């Protein structure tokens, strides 16, 4: 049982670092911008990723499983938790502030992750966690609240504001265009 818990923690930390690298390395950011180009965060945002990013993420997770020898049951549990967390974190659910403040000490909440989707780059480069909130605090990437507050915060990427940029063909070609 302990090995399964350690495996879940390790995989969650790997996803944190993967996410952080996708913000740091320009070619990976070009792919990840597809996710951030969504201007209205809801559960569908949790599934809005460029296919190449999904493939790279799968390769990273497979390498993690092989290198660490993660038990199959932990892999299945982690994928269920990760996908549920992605839907929850990207939901437009409003949790009462007092409850959110307490829950985000342990888990990533929608308000905590919403900061990450701000158009302000310092905020975009924060709150990378998907499930456990500890990684952002531990590695110095935690921002409690957006500078403009949640109601006045702009979401998305400025260069992809035009409705034409939200078409599937444009989203799939975003990483390969010079204007992105």
C-alpha positions in Angstrom: 0.0 0.0 0.0 2.8 2.4 0.9 4.4 1.9 -2.5 1.2 2.8 -4.3 0.8 6.0 -2.3 4.5 6.9 -2.9 3.9 6.2 -6.6 0.8 8.4 -6.7 2.8 11.3 -5.1 5.7 10.8 -7.4 3.5 10.8 -10.5 1.7 13.9 -9.3 5.0 15.7 -8.8 6.2 14.6 -12.3 3.0 16.1 -13.8 3.7 19.3 -11.9 7.2 19.5 -13.4 6.0 18.5 -16.8 3.5 21.3 -16.7 6.1 23.7 -15.5 8.5 22.7 -18.3 5.7 23.2 -20.9 5.7 26.8 -19.7 9.4 27.3 -19.6 10.7 25.7 -22.9 9.6 27.8 -25.9 8.8 24.9 -28.2 6.7 23.2 -25.5 5.0 26.5 -24.6 4.0 26.8 -28.3 2.1 23.5 -27.9 0.7 24.3 -24.5 -0.7 27.7 -25.6 -3.5 25.7 -27.2 -4.7 24.9 -23.7 -4.3 28.5 -22.6 -6.0 30.0 -25.6 -9.4 29.1 -24.2 -11.1 32.4 -23.0 -13.8 30.8 -20.9 -12.6 28.3 -18.4 -14.9 25.3 -17.9 -14.6 21.5 -17.8 -13.9 21.4 -21.5 -10.7 23.4 -20.9 -9.3 20.4 -19.0 -9.4 18.4 -22.2 -8.2 21.2 -24.6 -4.6 20.2 -25.4 -2.7 20.0 -28.7 -2.5 16.3 -29.8 1.3 16.6 -29.8 1.3 17.7 -26.2 -1.0 14.8 -25.3 1.5 12.4 -27.0 4.5 14.0 -25.2 2.7 13.8 -21.9 2.0 10.1 -22.5 5.6 9.5 -23.2 6.7 11.3 -20.0 4.1 9.3 -18.0 5.2 6.0 -19.6 8.9 6.8 -18.9 7.9 7.6 -15.2 6.1 4.3 -14.8 8.9 2.3 -16.3 11.8 4.1 -14.5 10.0 4.1 -11.1 8.3 0.7 -11.5 4.9 2.1 -10.7 2.4 -0.6 -9.9 -0.4 -0.9 -12.6 -3.1 -0.2 -10.0 -1.4 3.0 -9.1 -1.2 4.0 -12.8 -4.9 3.4 -13.2 -5.7 5.2 -10.0 -3.5 8.2 -10.9 -5.1 8.6 -14.4 -8.5 8.6 -12.8 -7.5 11.1 -10.2 -5.6 13.3 -12.8 -8.5 13.4 -15.2 -11.1 14.1 -12.4 -8.7 16.8 -11.1 -8.4 18.4 -14.5 -12.1 18.6 -14.9 -12.6 20.0 -11.3 -9.7 22.5 -11.6 -11.1 23.9 -14.9 -14.7 24.0 -13.8 -16.4 27.3 -13.4 -17.5 26.2 -10.0 -17.4 28.9 -7.3 -16.4 27.5 -3.9 -17.0 29.8 -0.9 -13.8 31.7 -0.1 -13.5 30.2 3.4 -13.9 26.6 2.1 -11.5 27.3 -0.8 -8.9 28.7 1.4 -8.9 25.6 3.6 -9.2 23.1 0.7 -6.3 24.6 -1.4 -3.9 23.9 1.5 -4.1 20.3 0.2 -5.8 20.2 -3.2 -5.8 22.4 -6.2 -9.1 24.3 -6.4 -10.8 25.9 -9.4 -9.9 29.4 -8.1 -6.3 28.4 -7.4 -5.9 27.0 -10.9 -7.8 29.9 -12.6 -5.0 32.2 -11.6 -2.8 30.1 -13.9 -5.0 31.0 -16.9 -4.5 34.8 -16.4 -3.2 36.8 -19.4 -0.6 38.3 -17.0 2.5 36.1 -17.6 3.7 36.1 -14.0 0.3 34.6 -13.1 0.3 32.2 -16.0 3.6 30.9 -14.8 2.2 29.9 -11.4 -0.1 27.3 -9.8 1.1 24.5 -12.1 -0.3 21.7 -9.9 -3.2 19.5 -10.9 -4.1 17.5 -7.9 -2.0 18.3 -4.8 -1.4 22.0 -3.9 1.9 21.2 -2.1 4.1 21.3 -5.2 3.4 24.9 -6.0 4.1 25.9 -2.4 7.2 23.7 -2.1 8.7 24.9 -5.4 7.8 28.6 -5.1 5.2 28.8 -7.9 2.1 29.5 -5.8 0.1 32.7 -6.2 -2.9 33.0 -3.9 -5.0 35.4 -5.8 -4.8 37.2 -9.2 -3.6 40.8 -9.2 -7.0 42.0 -10.6 -9.2 39.6 -8.6 -11.1 36.7 -10.2 -13.9 38.9 -11.5 -11.7 41.3 -13.4 -9.0 38.9 -14.5 -8.6 38.4 -18.2 -8.3 34.7 -19.2 -6.5 33.3 -22.2 -3.9 34.5 -24.6 -4.2 38.0 -26.1 -3.0 37.0 -29.6 -5.8 34.4 -29.8 -8.7 36.6 -28.9 -10.3 36.7 -32.4 -13.1 34.1 -32.7 -11.4 33.0 -36.0 -8.4 31.9 -33.8 -10.7 29.5 -31.9 -11.6 27.4 -34.9 -10.2 23.8 -34.8 -7.9 24.2 -37.8 -6.4 27.4 -36.2 -6.0 25.8 -32.8 -4.2 22.8 -34.3 -1.8 25.0 -36.3 -1.2 27.6 -33.6 2.2 26.0 -32.5 3.5 26.1 -36.0 2.6 29.6 -37.0 5.2 32.4 -36.7 2.6 34.8 -35.2 2.1 32.5 -32.2 
